[in-house]
Amino acid sequence: MARHVVVIGAGIVGACSAAWIQRKGLRVTLIDRSDPGEETSSGNAGSVSPTAVLPVAMPGMLRQIPQWLLDPLGPLAIRWSYLPKAAPWLIRFLSCANREQMWRTANGMRGLLAPVFECYAPLLDRANASDLIRREGCLYVYDSKEAFEADRPMQDLRRKLGAKLEDIGESEIRRLEPSLSTKFKWGIHAPENGLTVNPQRLTKTIAGQVVRDGGRFIRAEVREIELRPDGRQVIHTSEGEESADAAVIAAGAWSGRLAALLRDKVPLESQRGYHVTMADPAVPVRRMVNWVRRRVFATPMEMGLRLAGTVEIAGLRAEPNWRRADILVDIAKEMYPDLNVSKVTRWMGHRPCLPDSLPVIGPSPRAPGIFYAFGHGHVGMCGAPGTGRTIAELVAGERPQIDIQPFRVDRF
């Protein structure tokens, strides 16, 4: 069994991994170039939903893509200058838009996401921070009968996988969320879903508890991972070296570079996401609301009302296109006509995405003592605690409680 474990990456996946490893009685060190929760996890939409099992690439998507791409502010955009580099990933992504892969992804994700509240509970109880997760349910809303019926196969698939979903009409939508526009006359209520009121504080709280319980946090950039003949790893950083018995790579969209250093090639791409947060929204919102046609989520948070969504393929270095954030303000006003938008902050971050929407969780087949925990795409907050528990079990030499075969790094 490893005695000292280094976790590279202090986002929500890295923080949960470190916390669960520490619960196994192991010494743990977190390393990140930024403070915990300062990168992608800070801008998350906040969904904590065990039903979020479906992949991004779905059957029938190919027909919709031309329409999306013609709209520069639509739910999907590609920076054309980045297309040559993104093309191999996009081809793999589109090849996953079939029923066989859809079921494979959904079944794998069901095992990972089903225990999300169970896996968060001990970490938040330890930090006296259970208030960070609310189980208020989630609404999927539709502004036309056609949109509602078009989405029915997807919701029926979730039901087949065990999700509790209730079809509701206009009066029930009004009762649950009276501030919503009256244009939403069709809806689905997912009572078992939840949210975090502050994704960044959630991440910082878990990482902070790791340090309070004897772990360490080093703010540094990882430059190289050296595998020693004795089975130990030496992590070379901008602040020096750190020796470990095992290392976990949980660096989000930047994990692909680290895996490549170890000769594990992973088709990881950034699906850039945007959000806007309206402070003092002046309308009551109790639960997360997904406007399905627009592919955006509205989430009530400590900081205000957050609207998040859209996908942009532009790599890790391109400047943000803030028009994609600004359109979210217009969508927010459509959803909540009385919304106050006088105080708005904008954000862009990098979702680490694999073509089949399954993360990489498990040991490296090429580098002994290296474990991977990245690629959670749109469901980082949902998948992090289950991933952390699984990684801790593997590092401790235990049999994991979930089947990790769907998440193998060498599946591509």
Secondary structure, 3 states (H helix, E strand, C coil): CCCEEEEECCCHHHHHHHHHHHHCCCEEEEEECCCCCCCHHHHCCCEECCCCCCCCCCCCHHHHHHHHHHCCCCCEEECHHHHHHHHHHHHHHHHCCCHHHHHHHHHHHHHHHCCHHHHHHHHHHHCCCHHHEECCCEEEEECCHHHHHHHHHHHHHHHHCCCCCEEEEHHHHHHHCCCCCCCCCEEEEECCCEEECCHHHHHHHHHHHHHHCCCEEEECCEEEEEECCCCCEEEEECCEEEEECEEEECCHHHHHHHHHHCCCCCCCEEEEEEEEEECCCCCCCCCEEEECCCCEEEEEECCEEEEEEEEEECCCCCCCCCHHHHHHHHHHHHHCCCCCCCCEEEEEEEEEECCCCCCEEEECCCCCCEEEEECCHHHHHHHHHHHHHHHHHHHCCCCCCCCCHHHCHHHC
